[in-house]
Amino acid sequence: MSQLEPEIVTFGCRLNTYESEVMRAHAQAQGLKNAIIVNTCSVTNEAERQARQAIRKARKDHPHSMIIVTGCSVQQNPDLYSQMPEVDRILGNHEKMQAESFSPLLSSRIILSDIMQVRETATHLVSGFENHVRAFIEIQNGCDHRCTFCSIPFARGPNRSVPIAEIVRQLKHLVNKGCKEIIFTGVDITGYGGDLPGQPTLAQMIKRVLSQVPEINRLRLSSLDPVEIDQELIDLFGKEERLMPHVHLSIQAGDNIILKRMKRRHLREDAIKICKRLRKARKDIAFGADIIAGFPTENEVMFQNTLDIIEECNISYLHVFPYSARRDTPAARMPQVAKDIIKNRASQLREIGKKKLNEFLQTQVDYSLNVLVERNFKGHTDHFAPVQLEGAQLDEKWIGTIIPVKIIGLTSSKLRAIPYG
């Protein structure tokens, strides 16, 4: 690692990925050198363990570097990190978005405020994603819901949305930098707009920004709450070709008793209905889903209901979380499922996920598709299917462009393709 510029180590979600790029820009602007910034996640105990392990390794490998830690785990449990001798500076989730937090002249070791009092989003122009080909934009932060398993609202604060004019400004900046694909991200993006004047919905915001920035080639959305998907958003998927036909749903479980104990606002029937309505609007749409394995009180019948909903909704991309009891959450006080059972159910779900993904990829073979070419001639189709380009005629000038390809097969859960022409 070159220590001329700070290194960022990121755990967790796409929002963290975006914020890491903001921190990189802040650190560079402040002249911070010889530093390692660890952006933590608190979704599971394993995520926290990995972050702490990375901090210790960073100190061992770079004994003279400044180590700064931040992120959701730090916001919720700063003492866990203040007790680590490897850590030089601790920043809260609000402070990590402030440029002055990265000044090499700061003497304070801990800079962390009450995230629940934050009412605005900090907006930043970022252009350093994946060789400028794909980029994340934060459109929203925080969450007003209280799912019983989740501690994220206490790490991120209340729901707050980025004004449409600011999103347009960021989009224009990224498009001018050559970015071809934008991913709108946040904590609860279907809650977008409730705190803004006029309360624009997510669909209304998308319509306006696509109208004002017609140069956008591809737009994707991060995880959507099924209960908050309205008809206007469904219609938009059916009419707007630049809105990619890949929807990732925060389903979490397929059993109604478990969903109620999670304090989710949808039932299995609601999730199935949303998938049918979206598929009716756009026949080729592909679904992904977040699923928790081994939530407290989950028995074999309840688990089977979750397995069944994957088939009923024909979900191709599974993001599986083994249940992890988070401190001070209601679910942590419920009767827990044995760890070996949680591990086994998560393994079953992941195997089904591999099977479903390969089934979907097989349906793409022999078709002509558009692919956004990234580094090493890898890329993604409109449906976010991973692709590896092959052949003797590969040209570096294709990187960062969308080209037509012929899908010739698949291997290791990835499509194989050759370019046309």
C-alpha positions in Angstrom: 0.0 0.0 0.0 1.3 3.4 -0.9 1.0 5.7 2.0 1.1 8.9 0.0 -2.7 8.9 0.1 -5.0 7.4 2.7 -6.4 3.9 2.3 -10.1 3.2 2.9 -11.2 -0.2 4.2 -15.0 -0.5 3.8 -17.4 -3.0 5.4 -21.2 -3.3 4.8 -23.6 -1.7 2.4 -23.5 0.4 -0.7 -24.2 3.5 1.3 -21.0 2.9 3.2 -19.2 2.5 -0.2 -20.4 5.9 -1.3 -19.5 7.5 2.1 -16.0 5.9 1.8 -15.4 7.8 -1.4 -16.6 11.0 0.3 -14.1 10.4 3.1 -11.3 9.7 0.6 -11.9 13.1 -1.0 -12.1 14.8 2.4 -8.9 13.2 3.6 -7.1 14.2 0.4 -8.4 17.8 0.6 -7.2 18.0 4.2 -3.7 16.8 3.3 -4.1 13.7 5.4 -1.4 11.2 4.5 -0.1 7.9 5.9 -3.6 7.0 7.2 -5.9 4.0 7.1 -9.7 4.7 7.5 -11.9 1.8 8.5 -15.6 2.3 7.7 -17.4 -0.3 9.9 -20.8 -2.0 9.7 -23.0 -3.2 12.5 -25.5 -5.4 10.7 -24.1 -8.5 12.3 -21.6 -9.5 15.0 -19.5 -11.0 12.2 -19.2 -7.7 10.5 -17.9 -6.1 13.7 -15.5 -9.0 14.3 -14.1 -8.5 10.7 -13.7 -4.8 11.3 -11.8 -5.2 14.5 -9.6 -7.9 12.9 -8.9 -5.5 10.0 -7.9 -2.7 12.4 -5.4 -5.0 14.2 -4.0 -6.2 10.9 -3.6 -2.6 9.7 -1.6 -1.7 12.8 0.6 -4.8 12.5 1.3 -4.1 8.8 1.6 -0.3 9.1 2.9 0.5 12.6 3.4 4.2 11.8 0.1 4.9 10.0 -2.7 6.9 11.6 -5.8 4.6 12.0 -9.2 6.3 11.9 -12.3 4.2 12.5 -15.9 5.2 11.8 -19.2 3.8 10.6 -22.3 2.2 12.1 -20.5 0.0 14.5 -18.5 2.9 15.9 -21.6 5.1 16.1 -23.4 2.5 18.2 -20.6 1.2 20.3 -17.7 3.7 20.4 -16.3 2.1 23.6 -15.6 -1.1 21.6 -13.1 0.8 19.5 -11.8 3.4 22.0 -10.5 0.5 24.0 -8.4 -0.7 21.1 -4.8 0.7 21.4 -4.5 0.4 17.6 -7.0 3.2 17.0 -5.9 6.8 16.7 -9.2 8.6 15.9 -12.9 7.7 16.2 -15.5 9.4 14.1 -19.3 9.2 14.3 -21.5 8.7 11.2 -22.3 12.4 11.1 -18.7 13.5 11.6 -17.2 11.2 9.0 -19.0 13.3 6.3 -17.4 16.5 7.5 -14.1 17.5 5.9 -12.6 19.0 9.0 -12.8 15.6 10.8 -9.8 14.4 8.6 -7.5 17.3 9.5 -4.1 15.9 10.5 -3.9 18.7 13.1 -6.9 17.5 15.1 -6.0 16.6 18.7 -9.3 15.0 19.7 -9.4 11.2 19.6 -13.2 10.8 19.7 -15.5 13.0 17.7 -19.0 11.6 17.9 -22.4 13.3 18.3 -26.0 12.1 18.8 -27.0 10.8 15.4 -30.7 10.9 16.4 -30.5 14.7 16.4 -29.3 15.0 12.8 -32.0 16.3 10.5 -30.2 16.9 7.2 -28.1 15.0 4.8 -24.6 16.1 3.9 -24.2 16.2 0.1 -20.9 15.7 -1.8 -19.7 15.5 -5.4 -17.9 12.1 -5.8 -16.5 10.7 -9.0 -14.0 8.1 -7.9 -16.0 4.9 -8.3 -14.9 1.8 -10.3 -12.9 3.7 -12.9 -15.8 6.1 -13.3 -18.0 3.4 -14.9 -20.5 2.9 -12.1 -21.3 5.2 -9.2 -23.4 5.3 -6.1 -25.4 8.4 -5.1 -26.9 8.8 -1.6 -30.5 9.9 -2.0 -31.6 9.3 1.5 -30.2 8.4 4.9 -31.6 7.1 8.2 -34.8 5.2 9.0 -38.0 5.9 10.9 -39.0 2.2 11.2 -38.2 -0.1 14.1 -37.8 -3.7 12.9 -37.1 -5.8 16.0 -33.8 -7.2 14.6 -32.3 -4.0 13.4 -30.1 -1.5 15.1 -29.3 0.6 12.0 -31.8 3.4 12.8 -29.7 4.1 16.0 -26.5 4.2 13.9 -28.0 6.3 11.1 -30.6 8.5 12.7 -34.0 9.5 11.4 -35.1 9.4 7.8 -33.9 12.4 5.8 -33.8 12.9 2.0 -31.5 14.7 -0.4 -33.3 17.5 -2.3 -34.0 16.7 -5.9 -31.9 19.6 -7.2 -28.9 18.3 -5.3 -29.4 14.8 -6.8 -29.6 16.3 -10.3 -26.4 18.3 -9.6 -24.5 15.1 -8.6 -25.9 13.2 -11.5 -24.7 15.8 -14.0 -21.3 15.8 -12.4 -21.0 12.0 -12.7 -22.3 11.9 -16.3 -19.8 14.6 -17.3 -17.1 12.4 -15.7 -18.1 9.6 -18.1 -20.2 7.5 -15.6 -22.6 5.2 -17.4 -24.5 3.6 -14.5 -25.9 5.2 -11.3 -27.1 3.4 -8.3 -29.4 5.3 -5.9 -28.7 4.2 -2.4 -29.7 4.9 1.2 -31.0 3.1 4.3 -34.7 3.2 3.3 -34.9 4.7 -0.1 -38.6 3.9 -0.6 -39.1 6.3 2.3 -37.6 9.1 0.2 -39.2 12.5 0.2 -41.4 12.4 3.3 -39.3 15.0 5.0 -39.0 17.4 2.0 -41.3 20.3 1.0 -44.1 18.8 -1.1 -43.2 15.3 0.0 -42.1 14.0 -3.4 -42.2 10.2 -3.7 -39.3 8.1 -4.9 -41.0 7.6 -8.3 -41.6 11.3 -8.7 -38.0 12.1 -7.9 -36.8 9.5 -10.4 -39.0 11.0 -13.1 -37.7 14.5 -12.5 -34.0 13.6 -12.5 -34.2 11.4 -15.6 -36.0 14.2 -17.3 -33.4 16.8 -16.3 -30.4 14.5 -17.0 -31.3 12.7 -20.2 -27.7 11.6 -20.6 -28.0 8.9 -17.9 -27.6 5.5 -19.5 -28.6 3.2 -16.6 -30.2 3.8 -13.3 -30.5 1.2 -10.5 -32.1 1.2 -7.1 -30.8 -0.4 -4.0 -33.0 -2.4 -1.6 -36.7 -1.6 -1.7 -39.2 -2.1 1.1 -42.1 -4.1 -0.6 -44.8 -2.2 1.4 -43.6 1.2 0.2 -43.6 0.3 -3.6 -46.5 2.3 -5.0 -48.2 2.0 -8.4 -46.3 5.0 -9.8 -43.0 3.3 -9.2 -44.3 0.1 -10.7 -45.5 2.0 -13.8 -42.1 3.6 -14.0 -40.3 0.3 -14.2 -42.7 -0.6 -17.0 -42.2 2.6 -19.1 -38.6 3.8 -18.4 -36.0 1.7 -20.2 -33.2 3.5 -18.3 -34.5 2.2 -15.0 -32.9 -1.3 -15.0 -35.1 -4.4 -14.7 -33.5 -5.6 -11.5 -35.4 -5.1 -8.2 -33.9 -6.0 -4.9 -36.5 -6.4 -2.2 -36.2 -6.3 1.6 -38.3 -9.4 2.2 -36.4 -10.9 5.2 -38.7 -13.9 5.7 -41.6 -15.8 4.1 -43.6 -16.7 7.2 -46.2 -14.3 8.4 -45.7 -15.0 12.1 -42.0 -14.3 11.8 -42.6 -11.2 9.7 -44.9 -9.9 12.5 -42.3 -10.7 15.1 -39.8 -8.8 13.0 -42.2 -5.9 13.0 -42.1 -5.8 9.2 -45.0 -4.0 7.6 -45.7 -6.6 4.9 -46.9 -10.2 4.9 -45.8 -12.9 2.5 -48.9 -12.3 0.4 -47.9 -8.6 0.0 -44.4 -9.6 -1.2 -45.8 -12.1 -3.7 -48.3 -9.6 -5.0 -45.7 -6.9 -5.5 -43.5 -9.3 -7.5 -46.5 -10.2 -9.7 -47.4 -6.5 -10.3 -43.8 -5.6 -11.2 -43.5 -8.6 -13.5 -46.8 -7.7 -15.2 -45.4 -4.2 -15.8 -42.0 -5.5 -17.0 -42.0 -9.1 -18.1 -38.3 -9.6 -18.0 -37.7 -8.1 -14.5 -35.3 -10.0 -12.2 -35.7 -10.1 -8.5 -33.2 -10.1 -5.6 -34.0 -10.3 -1.9 -32.6 -9.9 1.6 -33.4 -13.0 3.7 -32.6 -13.5 7.4 -31.9 -17.2 8.4 -32.8 -18.4 11.9 -34.7 -15.4 13.3 -35.8 -16.0 16.9 -38.6 -18.6 17.3 -38.3 -19.7 13.7 -39.2 -23.4 13.4 -38.9 -25.8 10.5 -42.4 -25.0 9.1 -41.6 -21.2 9.3 -38.3 -21.8 7.6 -40.0 -23.8 4.8 -42.3 -20.9 4.2 -39.2 -18.7 3.5 -37.8 -21.4 1.2 -41.2 -21.5 -0.6 -41.5 -17.7 -1.2 -38.1 -17.8 -3.0 -39.7 -20.1 -5.5 -43.1 -18.3 -5.6 -41.5 -15.0 -6.3 -38.8 -16.5 -8.5 -36.0 -14.7 -6.8 -32.7 -15.0 -8.7 -30.3 -13.0 -6.4 -30.3 -13.9 -2.7 -28.5 -11.9 0.0 -28.5 -14.2 3.0 -27.9 -13.0 6.6 -27.6 -15.5 9.4 -29.5 -14.0 12.3 -27.2 -12.1 14.7 -28.6 -10.8 17.9 -27.9 -7.0 18.1 -27.5 -5.4 21.5 -30.6 -3.6 22.8 -32.9 -4.8 20.0 -36.3 -6.5 20.9 -35.4 -9.6 18.9 -32.4 -10.2 21.1 -34.8 -10.8 24.0 -36.8 -13.3 22.1 -36.2 -17.1 22.3 -33.2 -17.7 20.2 -32.6 -20.4 17.5 -29.5 -22.6 18.2 -26.4 -21.3 16.3 -25.8 -24.6 14.5 -29.4 -24.4 13.2 -29.0 -20.8 12.0 -25.7 -21.8 10.3 -27.4 -24.8 8.6 -30.4 -22.7 7.4 -28.2 -20.0 6.1 -26.2 -22.6 4.2 -29.4 -24.0 2.7 -30.5 -20.6 1.6 -27.1 -19.8 0.0 -27.2 -23.1 -1.9 -30.7 -22.3 -3.2 -29.4 -18.9 -4.1 -26.7 -20.4 -6.2 -29.2 -22.7 -7.9 -31.7 -19.8 -8.6 -29.0 -17.6 -10.0 -27.6 -20.3 -12.3 -31.2 -21.0 -13.5 -31.6 -17.4 -14.3 -28.3 -17.1 -16.0 -29.0 -20.2 -18.1 -32.1 -18.4 -19.5 -29.8 -15.7 -20.8 -27.6 -18.0 -22.9 -27.8 -17.5 -26.7 -29.3 -14.1 -26.3 -27.9 -10.8 -27.5 -27.6 -8.4 -24.5 -26.1 -5.0 -23.6 -23.2 -5.1 -21.2 -21.5 -2.2 -19.4 -17.8 -3.1 -19.7 -15.7 -2.7 -16.5 -12.1 -3.5 -15.6 -10.6 -6.8 -16.9 -13.4 -7.0 -19.5 -16.0 -7.9 -16.8 -19.4 -6.3 -16.7 -23.1 -6.5 -16.0 -26.2 -6.9 -18.1 -29.3 -4.8 -17.6 -30.5 -7.5 -15.1 -27.2 -7.1 -13.2 -26.1 -10.6 -14.4 -22.2 -10.8 -14.1 -20.5 -11.2 -17.5 -16.9 -12.0 -18.6 -16.0 -11.0 -22.1 -13.9 -13.4 -24.2 -12.3 -13.6 -27.6 -9.3 -12.3 -29.4 -10.7 -9.0 -30.4 -11.1 -7.4 -27.0 -10.4 -3.7 -27.1 -9.4 -1.5 -24.1 -11.5 1.3 -25.5 -14.7 -0.7 -24.7 -14.0 -0.2 -20.9 -16.5 2.3 -19.6 -18.9 1.8 -22.5 -22.1 -0.2 -23.1 -21.7 -2.7 -25.9 -23.9 -5.5 -27.5 -22.7 -9.0 -26.8 -23.7 -12.6 -27.5 -24.0 -14.8 -24.5 -22.3 -18.1 -25.3 -22.4 -19.9 -22.0 -21.8 -19.6 -18.3 -19.3 -20.7 -15.7 -18.9 -20.2 -12.0 -22.2 -18.2 -11.7 -21.0 -15.8 -14.5 -22.1 -15.4 -18.1 -19.6 -15.9 -20.9 -19.9 -13.5 -23.8 -18.3 -12.4 -27.0 -18.8 -8.9 -28.4 -20.6 -8.3 -31.7 -18.8 -6.8 -34.6 
